[in-house]
Structure formats: C-alpha cells, structure tokens
C-alpha cells in the first residue's frame, strides 16, 4: 500500500510539474499570452492533455493490479503483520481523486479538440487559436489559464500594460486578461453590447498591372546609400519591367486578382541591426541582397499591389500598430497587411515588438533568405534534440515561407532576382565587339585575390586580365601588376566591361551571387572551381551556423545553379588544383563561340510570373482540407484509400485519374509522381535524376502505409515518428516509417539506412518553381 500511495503521489506531482513546465519553460520576457497560446491553442497542448489522461488511466490500471495483489493471501499476510490496515484508508480516497482527475483531463482534451477543430474549419485564428466566446466555455479551467498572480508580479515590467489601462488593481488585471488578451472568461458585470451580425465584407480592390514606377521610387525613400543603389537599379530596368508586365497581363487574359496590402520591411538595413551594407555599397561590399530586394519591390509594385516600405524599427512599429513598451502586449488593432516580406533580422524584430500577436500573424510572413532554411533546422524542438539548432533557425514556420535567391532546395520557395535582358540589336553588337583574349575576375574585395597567383599566371599567358577591386589611394598588393584594375565601377560601366570580355572567372568566393548570371547574359563564359569535396556546413566555416546543411544541393562549385541549370558551353567547372585541366579549359573557351544567354526564370517576366503565382496560391494561414472519412471502419482501413495508382509499365505512382477525392491544393496534385529513392539519395536528387522537381507539399499524400504497399514494399511494422527523412523504409528490413510532424516533411536529407518515399512533379520550361499547371 505504501508503494501504491507513492505511485499516486509521484504521479500527481509529475502532472503538476508537467503542466507548470508549460509555463516556466518559456523564455524570459514571454507574457502569459504566449503561454496561453502554447497551453490552449496548439496541437502540442492537445497532445499533452491526451498524454496526461492516458497516464492517469494507466496509473489506475496499475493500482488496480497492485490492489488485487494486495488482496492475495501471501502478499496480504506479509503486510498485515507489519502495518495496521486502518492507517491506509486514505488510499481509497486517493484512488477516487485520481479517477476524477483522469475524467476531468479527458473532458478537457475533448473540449480543446472540439474548439481547435471548429476553429480550423471556420478558418479563424492561427493554428487553432481559441476565440473569445469559446474560451467562455472553459471557465472551469480558470485555475490554469487566468494568471492573476503573474499579472500582480509583472504588470510594471512593460509600459504596454499601463497603455491598456492596467493600474495595479485587481479589477484592471481582470479586465485586461479577459478583454485585451482573453486569458480569463468574460466578466459578467462588464457592459457589453449585444452582438450584431457583421456586415458582409466589402469587395476587395482588384490589382491592375502598373504603367509607371515613379510612385515606387517615392515609397522607397532616401537617406541611405543602399536605398540609392536600389532606386538606381529600378530606374535602369524600368523599361524591361514595363514590357514584361504588359506581356504577362496579355498571357493572363484579363483574369482578375485581388490587390494585397503588403508590408516590406528590410531588416538588415535598420540601424538596430547594424546596417553593415549601406557603408560598403561604395567600397565593393556585397550587393546581392540589395539587388534582390530592389527586384522584389519592383515586381510587387508592377503586379499592382499596395505597398508600404520600411527600413527603420520606428516605422515598423507604427505600421504594425505596436503599443508603447517592450512588446509583451498584443497589437492595438488587427494587422492591416495581407503579407509581410522581410528577412531574418526583420523577423526577429517583428517577434520582439509584435510580441503576443506574432504567432497569430506569422503565417502572413515571407522571409527573404539568401541560402535557405531546411525543415530540420526550422523545427525548434527537433533542431534542439537532433543538433540542428543554429542562430538563425527554429522559427517553426512553414518551410515554403522562406524564399531564396537560387533554387537551392525545393523545401523553400524560390524568389530569385532579375538580370538585364538584351534585345536582338544589343546581342549582335556584343557578338561583334567581343575580345577573345580578355578576362574579367569575379571579386571586388582584395582578400578574394589572395593566394591566387598561380591561376592568374596561367591565365595571363593567354588573356588580358581585368579587375574591379575597390581601393582608396593605393593599389591593393594582392592584385598582381599585370592585372588592369579599374577600381570599383558603377553598374552600367561594369556591364560594358562584361560586354567586351570573353571570360568571367571566379576564384571560389563569393558563393552564388548575381554577377555570374549577368556575365553570361552579356555573352561571357563563366569559369569556376570545382570543390572536392563539396562545401557544406559539415566541412566549411562559411556555411557553419546557417540553417541549412546544403547536403540536398551540395555546393560543388562557386555557383551550383550555373553549373547544374546552365552548364556548358556557358559555364565551365574545373579542378583548379589541376593546372593542366585549368589551362586546357582556357584554351577551349577562347575558341568557343557563345551567344548571350539568360534563363527565363531570371528575366523580369519570369520573376513577375513566379511572384504572381505565389501571391495567388500560397496560403499558410488555412489548414489543408482533410480527406473524406473512409466508408468502412474496419481495422485494415484506418485512413482513406490512396488516390495514387501505379503508372503503366513503371515502378512509380501517379495521381489516379479516377480518384474520387481531388483536393483544392497548389501545386495541383495531378502533377504528382511518387518514387522510392535509393539509399544515400535525397528526394531532391531522386526527382532530379528523372527530370522532375521534389514537391514537399505532396508529402501529405504519400504519408500512408498503403502507399508503400502500392510500391511493392511490404511493411512488417509501421511506426510514426518525428524525423526529417520520413516517410521511408529501412534498407535490408521491412520496417516502414511515417512522418509524425508535417513541418518536417523535407526534400533534403539522406541516409544509408533508408530508402525515402519522394514526391516529385514536373516544371514549366525555364521556370523550375512552377509546375506545368501551376498558373
């Protein structure tokens, strides 16, 4: 009986500390609103309540077993001799209390489950966030979710509480917690107007392609060299943007689309983030990020959307409606923007200053992320447990909310940028003016030239070498005397240099910038070094700490996109450590005639097409529709039958034309092909080998045991776990694994142990981000 009591007491303590841990484990500075969202408003909390109920039920079963043992002859005789039975009468009461707690927890779990389901069906809230009226039905939970004691201790910690009327009285605490944050049930003595049906929403304004960029230049503002650079770029490409917009408008054949209210917050240009870029614009610093932001601004504006542009924290707070204080209170009014484009710096600033409203509105955020964020680094719990945590990851966003400069991984959305497109007359002039013995080195900073004397000496035997290395008064010693250094050139002068040169040569850094594409578009051949082994976060300092391993799209050269998507004759990738191979490549390039080439996805029209499709179809605030329930309830049919069918004379699955259920998904699932990878192959590589692209949004259609059976994989056991490699089957075993956490569906990652189940799709010619039917 002591053992029985000990188990009961320990379990009650465990339950109390487990629930309390949901409060105490939050970061310092988090408010009770954040706690409420975690405890009441997420799928994890629903699972916690269910686990508590299951644990209590298990405890009761074990206590019942022990009670039967206690009543057995041997057990009872041994104990009765030493312990008076009347000392343990409270055991029966403890059993009754535990039984009551188990029933209450079960009821709570059911209630929360109903609220979350209704919230998702109605499309309200963020990830099942309960509405005020629904919380009223949970009044009996006030002991858990009405944190008066927290308010008493912390109400002076942030001026925002006083802004909402908190003055230290119990009355003001209750009003704040029930009306501003809705922690507590509504107070019956407060005056409340009778709810009247809201009028139907006014029709949204329709976006119309714009015919002029002058208004955008005003919106961008002044005061920073980086802003001046972006405005110059927009002016330079203005006519190309206008022509591209007209062509896309004609292709869309008058189809209307809603005008979105969009906030663009360029966080890395704020003073609070250090703004290291603006002072370096005139000194040869990296311009890739500013090139991309200028093109994003131009594309969004040309598509006809309403924009607000901020590069300061004060402007951000004003546009968002942040109350004065330290960000522990919700916004003063609903967020007025349909979408927010920002970067990692801006994301951190928004979380800090939106505070309580960040989780509610984070589904509207799009993060411009140069190198990408893989799902394993994005999921906070998984990244922490599996060693993927970095300074930039763990945001728990949908991976497609991260938008990259190049299509590194299909897990993220490919945003890109544009290069100048030449007309036919310009192309002919360039071909006539090319100097076959002229080379330009990719690298404006002197440090890039250090240690490259050997390559430069070989190159100097055949070609005149030009550089654009920044210097103030004295020529950098890293640049050999035989190199003609022009210093840092304005963009149009640099372009003129490229139009004369035959070769644009890279020395391994910077990675994946826009300059090689500009050189190829101006008729140059791009020569770059092959990395052996490929660079990644596992072996190279530059990628260490970034939220991507780059194993899915290994950095096998300075510019993998140019190597994989363009290739010869425009791009040559050679081993610079092999002098003979390097020299032979230079000789061949001098004899090779190439025309200017620009992939469609890096033209103005290609970028407009891509962003238009994203804005019209990407929706991360609405849960995907659930498949219909199966008609049969037999144990063999726990999920609806697969809508996939084996392709004729093949070993892969396709979307069945006769499927009775066709979800309203984007990309359309009819483009889906399901393949089983080889061991040590990522899904990205598996799809690419078949001329396809991995599509992570299709994983949910494959995450079923019957899909393995359709691919002739017999599963002796099937388990559901959190692992960014799942769904997969163990090699040399008949163990199948399904994905437990949708945020971990990933095209990246491989293992010698598993063959992964991979969702692939087709893509439009020259536009890898969009499938054939995606427009």
C-alpha positions in Angstrom: 0.0 0.0 0.0 2.9 2.4 0.6 4.0 1.6 -2.9 0.5 2.3 -4.2 0.4 5.7 -2.4 3.9 6.5 -3.6 2.9 6.0 -7.2 -0.2 8.1 -6.8 1.6 11.0 -5.0 4.5 10.9 -7.5 2.1 10.9 -10.5 0.2 13.9 -9.2 3.4 15.8 -8.6 4.6 14.9 -12.1 1.3 16.1 -13.6 1.5 19.4 -11.8 5.1 20.0 -12.7 4.5 18.9 -16.3 1.7 21.4 -16.7 3.7 24.0 -14.8 6.6 23.4 -17.1 4.5 24.6 -20.0 4.6 28.0 -18.2 8.0 28.0 -16.8 9.9 26.7 -19.8 9.1 29.8 -21.8 11.8 32.4 -22.5 12.2 35.3 -20.2 10.1 38.2 -21.2 7.3 36.0 -22.6 3.9 37.0 -21.4 1.0 34.9 -20.3 -0.5 35.3 -23.7 2.3 33.3 -25.2 1.8 30.7 -22.5 -2.0 30.6 -23.2 -1.3 30.0 -26.9 1.0 27.2 -26.1 -1.2 25.5 -23.5 -4.6 26.1 -25.0 -4.1 26.9 -28.7 -1.8 24.4 -30.3 -1.9 20.8 -31.3 1.0 20.1 -29.0 -1.1 21.1 -26.0 -3.9 18.9 -27.1 -1.4 16.1 -27.2 -0.3 17.0 -23.7 -3.8 16.7 -22.3 -4.3 13.4 -24.0 -1.0 12.1 -22.6 -2.0 13.2 -19.1 -5.3 11.4 -19.5 -3.6 8.3 -20.8 -1.0 8.4 -17.9 -3.7 8.7 -15.3 -5.7 5.8 -16.9 -2.5 3.7 -16.9 -1.8 4.6 -13.2 -5.3 3.5 -12.3 -4.9 0.1 -14.0 -1.6 -0.5 -12.3 -3.0 0.5 -8.9 -5.9 -1.9 -9.5 -3.4 -4.7 -10.3 -1.5 -3.9 -7.1 -4.7 -3.9 -5.1 -5.5 -7.4 -6.4 -2.0 -8.5 -5.4 -2.5 -6.9 -2.0 -5.7 -9.0 -1.5 -3.9 -12.2 -2.4 -3.0 -14.5 0.6 0.8 -14.3 0.6 1.0 -10.6 -0.1 -1.7 -9.7 2.5 -0.3 -11.9 5.2 3.2 -10.4 4.9 1.9 -6.8 5.1 -0.8 -7.3 7.7 1.8 -8.5 10.3 3.7 -5.2 10.0 1.1 -2.5 9.1 -2.3 -1.8 10.6 -4.9 -1.7 7.9 -6.7 1.4 9.2 -3.6 3.5 8.6 -4.2 3.3 4.9 -7.8 4.0 4.5 -7.0 7.3 2.6 -5.8 5.1 -0.3 -9.4 4.6 -1.4 -9.9 8.4 -1.4 -6.7 8.9 -3.4 -8.0 6.4 -6.0 -11.3 8.3 -6.3 -9.4 11.6 -6.7 -7.1 10.2 -9.3 -10.1 8.8 -11.2 -11.9 12.1 -11.1 -8.7 14.0 -12.3 -8.4 11.5 -15.2 -12.0 12.1 -16.2 -11.6 15.8 -16.0 -8.4 15.8 -18.1 -10.2 13.6 -20.6 -13.1 16.0 -20.8 -10.7 19.0 -21.2 -8.9 17.2 -24.0 -12.2 16.6 -25.8 -13.3 20.2 -25.3 -10.0 21.6 -26.6 -10.1 19.2 -29.5 -13.6 20.4 -30.5 -12.5 24.1 -30.3 -9.4 23.5 -32.4 -11.4 21.6 -35.0 -14.1 24.2 -35.2 -11.5 27.0 -35.4 -9.8 25.3 -38.3 -13.0 24.6 -40.1 -14.0 28.2 -39.8 -10.6 29.4 -40.9 -10.2 31.5 -37.8 -7.1 32.1 -35.7 -3.7 30.8 -36.0 -3.1 27.0 -35.6 -6.3 26.5 -33.7 -6.3 29.7 -31.6 -9.5 29.7 -29.5 -11.9 32.6 -29.9 -13.2 34.6 -27.0 -16.6 33.1 -27.0 -15.1 29.6 -27.0 -12.9 30.3 -24.0 -16.0 31.2 -22.0 -16.9 27.5 -22.3 -13.7 26.7 -20.5 -14.4 28.8 -17.4 -13.7 25.8 -15.2 -10.1 26.0 -16.5 -9.6 29.4 -14.9 -7.2 27.9 -12.3 -4.9 27.0 -15.2 -5.2 29.9 -17.7 -6.2 33.1 -15.7 -2.8 34.2 -14.5 -3.7 36.9 -11.9 -0.6 36.1 -9.8 1.6 36.6 -12.9 0.0 40.0 -13.6 0.4 41.1 -10.0 4.1 40.4 -10.2 4.8 41.7 -13.7 2.3 44.4 -14.6 5.0 47.1 -14.1 7.6 45.3 -16.3 6.3 46.7 -19.5 4.6 50.1 -20.1 2.2 48.5 -22.6 0.1 47.2 -19.7 -0.5 50.8 -18.5 -1.3 51.7 -22.1 -4.2 49.3 -21.9 -5.4 50.6 -18.6 -3.7 48.3 -16.1 -3.1 50.4 -12.9 -2.3 47.7 -10.3 -5.8 47.0 -9.1 -7.3 43.5 -9.3 -10.1 45.0 -11.3 -7.8 46.3 -14.0 -6.0 42.9 -14.1 -9.2 41.0 -14.7 -10.3 43.5 -17.4 -7.0 43.3 -19.2 -6.8 39.5 -19.0 -10.4 39.0 -20.2 -10.7 41.7 -22.8 -7.3 42.6 -24.2 -5.7 39.1 -24.1 -8.8 36.9 -23.3 -7.0 34.7 -20.8 -9.9 34.8 -18.4 -13.6 34.3 -19.1 -15.6 37.4 -19.9 -16.6 39.3 -16.8 -20.4 39.2 -16.4 -20.6 42.7 -14.8 -18.9 44.5 -17.7 -21.2 46.4 -20.1 -21.3 44.5 -23.3 -23.3 45.5 -26.4 -25.5 42.8 -27.9 -23.6 41.1 -30.7 -25.0 42.1 -34.1 -24.2 40.3 -37.3 -21.2 41.9 -39.0 -21.9 43.4 -42.4 -20.6 41.4 -45.3 -17.0 42.4 -46.2 -16.6 45.0 -48.9 -15.3 43.6 -52.2 -11.6 43.7 -52.4 -10.0 46.1 -54.8 -8.6 44.4 -57.9 -4.9 44.6 -58.7 -4.0 46.2 -62.0 -0.6 46.0 -63.7 1.1 49.4 -63.3 2.4 51.5 -66.1 4.9 53.6 -64.2 7.5 53.1 -61.4 7.7 56.7 -60.1 5.4 56.1 -57.1 7.6 53.1 -56.1 10.7 55.3 -56.0 8.9 57.7 -53.6 7.9 54.8 -51.4 11.5 53.5 -51.0 12.6 56.8 -49.6 16.1 58.3 -49.1 18.9 58.7 -46.6 20.9 55.5 -47.2 23.4 54.6 -49.9 21.7 51.2 -50.1 18.4 52.8 -50.9 20.0 54.9 -53.6 21.6 51.8 -55.1 18.2 50.0 -55.2 16.5 53.1 -56.8 19.2 53.4 -59.5 18.7 49.7 -60.3 14.9 50.1 -60.6 15.3 53.1 -62.9 17.8 51.3 -65.0 15.5 48.3 -65.5 12.2 50.3 -65.6 11.5 49.7 -69.3 12.2 46.0 -69.0 9.7 45.8 -66.1 7.1 47.6 -68.0 7.4 45.4 -71.1 7.4 42.3 -69.0 4.3 43.4 -67.1 2.4 44.0 -70.4 3.4 40.5 -71.7 2.2 38.8 -68.5 -1.0 40.8 -68.5 -1.8 39.6 -72.0 -1.0 36.0 -71.1 -3.3 36.1 -68.1 -6.1 37.1 -70.5 -7.7 39.6 -68.2 -8.0 37.3 -65.2 -8.6 39.4 -62.1 -6.8 39.1 -58.9 -7.3 40.8 -55.5 -5.0 43.6 -54.6 -3.0 42.7 -51.5 -1.8 45.1 -48.8 1.9 44.3 -48.4 4.5 45.5 -45.9 8.1 45.3 -47.0 10.5 45.6 -44.0 14.2 45.3 -44.9 15.5 44.4 -41.5 19.2 44.3 -42.4 19.1 47.9 -43.3 17.8 49.1 -40.0 20.2 50.9 -37.6 19.2 48.4 -34.9 20.7 45.5 -36.9 23.9 47.5 -37.6 23.2 48.2 -41.3 26.7 47.0 -42.4 25.6 47.0 -46.0 25.0 50.7 -46.7 28.5 51.9 -45.8 30.0 49.2 -48.1 27.9 50.0 -51.2 30.6 52.4 -52.4 33.5 50.2 -51.2 33.0 46.9 -53.1 30.8 45.3 -50.5 28.3 42.5 -51.4 25.4 43.8 -53.4 23.5 40.6 -54.0 20.9 41.2 -51.2 20.2 44.7 -52.4 19.9 43.6 -56.0 17.3 41.0 -54.9 15.3 43.4 -52.7 15.2 46.0 -55.5 13.8 43.4 -57.8 11.2 42.2 -55.3 10.0 45.8 -54.7 9.7 46.3 -58.5 7.8 43.0 -59.1 5.3 43.5 -56.3 4.6 47.1 -57.4 4.3 46.2 -61.1 1.7 43.5 -60.2 -0.5 46.2 -58.8 -0.4 45.6 -55.0 -0.5 48.2 -52.3 3.0 48.5 -50.7 4.5 50.1 -47.6 8.3 50.1 -47.3 10.2 50.4 -44.0 13.9 50.3 -43.2 13.6 51.6 -39.6 12.3 50.0 -36.4 10.2 53.0 -35.6 8.4 52.9 -39.0 7.8 49.1 -38.5 6.2 49.7 -35.1 4.0 52.4 -36.5 2.7 50.3 -39.4 2.1 47.3 -37.3 0.2 49.2 -34.5 2.7 48.2 -31.8 1.7 49.7 -28.4 4.4 51.6 -26.5 6.5 49.3 -24.4 8.7 46.2 -24.8 6.5 44.0 -26.9 4.6 41.9 -24.3 1.2 43.1 -25.3 -0.9 42.4 -28.4 -1.2 44.9 -31.3 -3.6 47.7 -30.8 -5.7 46.7 -33.8 -5.9 43.8 -36.3 -2.9 43.6 -38.6 -3.7 45.7 -41.7 -1.4 43.7 -44.1 -2.2 40.6 -46.0 1.5 39.8 -46.5 4.8 40.9 -44.9 8.1 40.5 -46.8 11.1 40.7 -44.5 14.5 39.0 -43.7 15.9 37.2 -40.7 16.7 40.5 -39.0 13.2 41.8 -39.6 11.7 38.5 -38.4 13.5 38.9 -35.1 12.4 42.5 -34.8 8.8 41.6 -35.5 8.8 38.8 -32.9 10.3 41.1 -30.3 7.9 44.0 -30.9 4.7 42.3 -32.0 5.2 40.0 -29.1 1.8 38.5 -28.4 0.5 38.9 -31.9 3.5 37.4 -33.7 2.2 33.8 -33.5 -1.2 34.8 -34.7 0.1 36.6 -37.8 3.3 34.7 -38.6 1.5 32.8 -41.3 1.5 36.0 -43.4 5.3 36.5 -43.3 7.6 35.7 -46.2 11.3 35.6 -45.3 13.8 36.5 -47.9 16.6 34.1 -47.1 19.6 34.0 -49.4 20.9 30.5 -48.6 17.7 28.8 -47.5 16.4 27.1 -44.3 15.9 23.4 -44.2 13.0 21.9 -42.2 15.3 20.1 -39.8 16.7 23.5 -38.7 13.3 25.2 -38.8 11.5 23.0 -36.3 12.5 24.2 -32.9 12.0 21.0 -30.8 13.6 18.7 -33.5 16.5 21.1 -34.1 17.3 21.2 -30.4 17.0 17.4 -29.9 18.9 16.4 -33.0 21.7 19.0 -33.0 20.4 21.2 -35.9 19.8 24.3 -33.8 21.6 27.4 -35.2 21.4 31.2 -34.5 19.1 31.6 -37.5 16.7 28.7 -37.5 14.0 27.3 -35.2 11.1 29.6 -36.2 8.5 26.8 -36.8 7.3 28.5 -40.0 6.2 26.5 -43.0 9.4 25.9 -44.9 7.9 27.4 -48.1 7.7 30.8 -46.2 11.4 31.1 -46.7 12.3 32.5 -50.1 15.7 32.0 -51.6 18.0 33.7 -54.2 18.6 30.5 -56.1 16.6 27.2 -56.1 18.8 25.5 -53.5 16.2 23.3 -52.1 12.5 22.7 -53.1 11.6 22.9 -49.4 11.8 26.7 -49.7 10.2 28.9 -52.3 12.5 30.2 -55.0 12.2 34.0 -55.1 15.2 34.9 -57.3 16.1 38.2 -58.9 16.5 39.5 -62.5 19.3 40.1 -64.9 19.1 42.6 -67.8 17.7 41.1 -70.9 19.2 42.1 -74.3 17.3 42.8 -77.4 18.4 41.4 -80.7 20.3 44.5 -81.7 22.3 44.5 -78.5 23.0 40.8 -78.9 24.5 41.4 -82.3 26.6 44.3 -81.1 28.0 42.3 -78.3 29.0 39.4 -80.6 30.8 41.8 -82.8 32.7 43.6 -80.0 33.9 40.6 -78.1 37.6 40.4 -77.4 38.5 36.7 -77.3 41.6 37.3 -75.2 40.0 39.4 -72.5 39.1 38.1 -69.0 37.4 39.8 -66.0 37.9 38.4 -62.5 34.9 38.0 -60.2 35.9 39.7 -56.9 35.7 43.3 -55.8 37.4 42.7 -52.5 41.2 42.4 -52.4 41.1 39.4 -50.0 39.5 37.2 -52.7 42.7 37.6 -54.8 45.0 36.4 -52.0 46.8 33.2 -52.9 45.6 33.1 -56.5 48.9 34.0 -58.1 49.3 30.5 -59.7 46.0 30.6 -61.6 46.5 34.2 -62.6 49.9 33.5 -64.0 48.5 30.7 -66.2 45.6 32.9 -67.3 47.9 35.8 -68.1 49.7 33.6 -70.7 46.6 33.7 -72.8 44.4 36.6 -71.8 44.5 40.2 -70.7 43.2 40.2 -67.2 40.9 43.0 -65.8 39.8 43.5 -62.2 37.3 45.7 -60.4 38.9 45.7 -56.9 38.0 48.6 -54.6 40.8 50.8 -53.3 41.0 54.3 -51.9 44.5 55.6 -52.5 46.9 52.7 -53.0 46.7 49.7 -55.3 45.9 46.5 -53.3 49.1 44.4 -53.0 47.0 41.2 -53.6 46.3 42.2 -57.2 49.3 41.4 -59.4 50.9 44.2 -61.5 49.9 42.6 -64.8 46.2 42.9 -63.9 44.4 46.0 -65.2 42.4 47.1 -62.2 39.6 49.6 -62.9 38.6 50.0 -59.3 35.0 49.8 -58.2 32.8 50.5 -61.3 29.2 51.8 -61.4 26.8 49.1 -62.6 26.5 50.3 -66.2 30.3 50.6 -66.6 30.8 47.1 -65.2 28.2 45.9 -67.7 30.1 47.5 -70.6 33.3 45.7 -69.4 31.4 42.4 -69.4 30.1 43.0 -72.9 33.7 43.2 -74.2 35.2 40.3 -72.2 35.3 36.7 -73.3 35.8 35.2 -69.9 34.4 35.9 -66.4 36.4 33.9 -63.9 35.6 33.1 -60.3 38.1 32.2 -57.5 35.7 30.3 -55.3 34.1 33.2 -53.4 31.6 34.9 -53.1 29.1 32.0 -53.3 26.0 32.1 -55.5 25.9 35.8 -56.3 24.1 37.5 -59.2 27.3 38.6 -61.1 27.9 35.3 -63.0 24.3 35.3 -64.4 24.9 38.9 -65.5 28.1 37.9 -67.2 26.5 35.0 -69.0 23.6 37.3 -70.1 26.3 39.6 -71.6 27.9 36.9 -73.6 30.7 35.8 -71.3 31.8 32.3 -70.5 31.9 31.7 -66.7 34.8 29.6 -65.4 34.7 28.4 -61.8 36.4 26.0 -59.5 35.0 22.6 -58.7 35.0 21.9 -54.9 36.2 18.5 -53.9 34.6 17.5 -51.5 31.6 19.8 -51.9 31.3 22.6 -49.4 28.6 22.3 -46.7 28.0 23.2 -43.1 29.8 19.9 -42.2 33.2 21.0 -43.6 33.2 24.7 -44.4 33.2 27.6 -42.0 31.1 29.9 -44.2 28.0 27.6 -44.0 28.5 26.6 -40.4 25.8 28.2 -38.3 23.5 28.7 -41.2 20.1 26.9 -41.0 21.0 24.6 -43.9 23.4 21.7 -44.4 23.4 22.1 -48.2 23.6 18.3 -48.4 20.5 18.2 -50.6 22.1 20.7 -53.1 25.7 20.4 -52.2 27.9 23.4 -53.0 30.1 21.5 -55.5 31.3 24.8 -57.1 31.2 28.5 -56.5 27.9 28.8 -58.3 25.9 25.4 -58.3 22.9 26.9 -60.1 25.2 28.0 -63.1 26.8 24.5 -63.1 23.6 22.5 -62.8 20.9 24.6 -64.7 23.1 26.3 -67.3 26.3 24.3 -67.9 28.5 24.1 -71.0 29.2 26.0 -73.2 28.3 29.0 -71.0 29.6 27.5 -67.7 32.8 25.6 -67.2 33.6 23.9 -63.8 37.1 22.6 -63.5 39.6 21.5 -60.9 41.8 24.5 -60.2 44.3 22.3 -58.4 45.0 20.5 -61.7 47.0 23.1 -63.7 46.7 21.1 -67.0 42.9 20.9 -66.7 42.7 24.6 -65.9 44.9 25.6 -68.8 43.1 23.3 -71.3 39.8 24.9 -70.3 41.1 28.4 -71.0 42.3 27.3 -74.5 39.0 25.7 -75.3 37.0 28.7 -74.0 38.9 31.1 -76.3 37.9 29.0 -79.3 34.3 28.6 -78.3 31.6 30.9 -79.6 28.7 31.5 -77.3 25.6 33.8 -77.5 24.3 35.8 -74.6 22.0 33.5 -72.5 19.6 34.3 -69.7 17.3 31.6 -68.1 13.7 32.7 -68.3 13.2 32.5 -64.5 15.8 35.3 -64.1 14.0 37.7 -66.6 11.6 40.3 -65.4 8.7 38.4 -66.9 9.8 35.2 -65.2 10.0 36.8 -61.8 6.6 38.5 -62.3 5.1 35.2 -63.3 6.6 33.4 -60.2 5.6 36.0 -57.6 2.1 36.4 -59.1 1.6 32.6 -58.7 2.9 32.6 -55.1 0.6 35.5 -54.1 -2.4 34.0 -55.7 -2.0 30.4 -54.5 0.3 30.2 -51.4 -1.8 30.2 -48.2 -0.1 29.3 -45.0 -2.9 30.6 -42.7 -5.6 28.0 -43.7 -5.2 24.3 -42.8 -5.2 22.0 -45.8 -8.5 20.2 -46.4 -8.8 16.8 -44.7 -9.5 13.8 -46.8 -13.0 12.3 -46.5 -13.5 9.7 -43.9 -13.5 6.1 -45.1 -16.8 4.4 -45.5 -15.6 1.2 -43.8 -14.5 1.2 -40.2 -12.5 -2.0 -40.4 -9.1 -2.0 -38.7 -7.4 -2.5 -42.1 -8.8 0.8 -43.3 -7.7 3.4 -40.8 -7.1 6.1 -43.5 -8.9 6.8 -46.8 -7.8 4.8 -49.8 -4.8 6.2 -51.7 -5.7 8.5 -54.6 -2.5 7.2 -56.3 -2.1 4.4 -58.9 0.9 2.6 -60.3 2.0 4.2 -63.6 1.7 1.9 -66.6 4.8 -0.2 -67.1 6.6 1.6 -64.4 7.7 1.4 -60.7 6.3 4.8 -59.6 2.9 6.1 -58.6 0.9 8.9 -60.2 -2.3 10.7 -59.3 -5.1 8.4 -60.4 -7.5 10.0 -63.0 -10.4 8.1 -61.3 -9.6 9.3 -57.8 -12.8 10.2 -56.1 -11.2 12.9 -54.0 -9.3 15.8 -55.6 -8.2 18.3 -53.0 -8.0 22.0 -53.9 -4.2 22.1 -53.4 -1.5 24.0 -55.0 0.5 22.8 -56.9 -2.3 20.6 -58.3 -1.8 17.0 -57.2 -2.4 15.7 -60.7 1.3 16.6 -61.4 2.4 14.3 -58.6 4.8 11.3 -59.2 5.9 9.2 -56.2 9.3 7.5 -56.4 11.2 5.4 -53.9 14.8 6.7 -53.5 18.0 4.7 -53.4 19.9 4.7 -50.1 22.0 7.7 -49.6 19.9 9.8 -52.0 17.9 12.8 -51.1 14.5 13.3 -52.6 15.9 16.3 -54.4 18.4 14.1 -56.2 15.9 11.3 -56.7 13.5 13.6 -58.5 16.2 15.5 -60.5 17.5 12.2 -61.9 14.1 11.7 -63.5 13.9 15.3 -64.9 11.5 16.3 -62.1 11.4 18.5 -59.0 10.7 17.4 -55.4 7.5 19.0 -54.2 7.3 18.9 -50.4 3.6 19.9 -50.3 2.8 16.5 -51.8 4.3 14.5 -48.9 1.0 14.5 -47.1 -0.5 12.4 -49.9 2.3 9.8 -49.5 2.5 9.6 -45.7 0.4 6.4 -45.6 1.2 2.7 -45.2 -0.9 1.7 -48.3 1.5 3.8 -50.5 4.3 1.5 -49.5 2.2 -1.5 -50.4 1.4 0.1 -53.8 5.1 0.3 -54.4 5.5 -3.4 -53.5 7.1 -2.6 -50.2 5.7 -5.0 -47.5 5.8 -3.5 -44.1 6.2 -5.9 -41.2 5.9 -2.9 -38.9 4.9 0.7 -39.4 5.8 3.5 -36.9 5.1 7.2 -36.9 8.0 9.4 -35.6 9.5 12.9 -36.0 12.3 12.6 -38.5 13.1 14.8 -41.5 13.9 11.6 -43.5 10.4 10.1 -43.2 8.3 8.7 -44.8 10.9 6.0 -45.6 11.5 2.3 -45.4 14.6 0.8 -43.7 17.1 -0.8 -46.0 17.5 -4.6 -45.5 14.5 -4.6 -43.3 10.7 -4.4 -43.7 10.2 -1.6 -41.3 8.3 1.4 -42.6 8.2 4.8 -41.0 5.7 7.6 -41.4 6.2 11.3 -40.6 4.6 12.5 -37.4 5.3 16.2 -37.8 4.2 17.9 -41.0 6.7 20.7 -40.6 9.5 18.1 -41.0 8.4 17.0 -44.5 11.7 17.6 -46.3 13.2 17.0 -49.7 16.7 17.4 -48.1 18.5 14.7 -46.1 19.7 11.2 -46.8 20.9 8.1 -45.0 22.4 4.8 -45.9 19.8 3.1 -43.8 16.7 4.4 -45.5 15.0 4.5 -48.9 12.9 7.6 -48.9 9.4 8.0 -50.3 9.7 11.0 -52.6 7.0 13.3 -54.1 8.1 14.7 -57.5 6.4 16.9 -60.0 7.0 18.4 -63.5 8.0 22.0 -64.0 7.5 24.7 -66.6 10.3 25.2 -69.1 12.7 27.7 -67.7 10.7 28.1 -64.5 11.6 25.4 -62.0 9.4 26.9 -59.2 6.1 26.3 -61.1 4.6 23.1 -62.4 3.0 22.8 -65.8 -0.5 23.6 -64.5 0.6 26.0 -61.7 -0.6 29.1 -63.5 
